[in-house]
Amino acid sequence: MISSGIVDRVRKEVGNLKYEYFLPFDDKETVLLIDRWKSEEALDIHHKSEMMKEIANLRNKYQ
């Protein structure tokens, strides 16, 4: 997500207030994403974007 530039692109989307990943020290298999949006509408637009297809492909690839 980071090296592909998707994270930077999400952070630049209209309505995005926060998009951060956190990794626990004791569990290398877990990633916590905290994202915050100005409105439900902004989040809905993000979920319908072409970028979500890229995100889904990466999730499938790395499970």
C-alpha positions as CSV (number, residue, x, y, z in Angstrom):
1,M,0.0,0.0,0.0
2,I,2.8,2.4,0.9
3,S,5.3,1.5,-1.9
4,S,2.6,1.4,-4.5
5,G,1.6,5.0,-3.7
6,I,-2.0,4.1,-2.7
7,V,-1.6,5.4,0.8
8,D,-0.5,8.8,-0.4
9,R,-3.4,8.9,-2.9
10,V,-6.0,8.0,-0.3
11,R,-4.7,10.7,2.0
12,K,-5.1,13.3,-0.8
13,E,-8.7,12.3,-1.4
14,V,-11.4,14.9,-0.7
15,G,-12.8,14.3,2.7
16,N,-9.9,12.1,4.1
17,L,-8.9,13.3,7.5
18,K,-6.6,10.4,8.6
19,Y,-5.3,7.2,7.0
20,E,-2.7,5.5,9.2
21,Y,-1.4,1.9,9.6
22,F,-0.1,0.5,12.9
23,L,1.8,-2.7,13.5
24,P,1.8,-4.5,16.9
25,F,5.2,-5.4,18.3
26,D,4.2,-8.9,19.2
27,D,2.1,-10.0,16.1
28,K,3.8,-9.6,12.7
29,E,0.6,-10.9,11.0
30,T,-1.7,-8.1,12.1
31,V,-2.1,-4.6,10.7
32,L,-4.4,-2.0,12.1
33,L,-5.8,0.6,9.8
34,I,-7.3,3.8,11.3
35,D,-9.0,6.0,8.7
36,R,-11.2,9.0,9.3
37,W,-13.4,10.8,6.8
38,K,-15.2,14.1,6.9
39,S,-18.5,12.5,6.1
40,E,-20.2,9.2,5.2
41,E,-20.5,10.5,1.7
42,A,-16.7,11.0,1.4
43,L,-16.2,7.5,2.6
44,D,-18.8,6.1,0.2
45,I,-17.0,7.9,-2.7
46,H,-13.7,6.4,-1.6
47,H,-15.3,2.9,-1.5
48,K,-16.6,3.3,-5.0
49,S,-13.3,4.5,-6.4
50,E,-11.1,2.7,-8.8
51,M,-8.4,2.8,-6.1
52,M,-10.5,0.3,-4.1
53,K,-10.0,-2.3,-6.8
54,E,-6.2,-1.8,-6.4
55,I,-6.6,-2.2,-2.6
56,A,-8.7,-5.3,-3.0
57,N,-6.1,-6.8,-5.4
58,L,-3.3,-6.2,-2.8
59,R,-5.4,-7.7,0.0
60,N,-6.0,-10.8,-2.2
61,K,-2.3,-11.0,-3.1
62,Y,-1.0,-10.8,0.5
63,Q,-4.0,-12.1,2.3
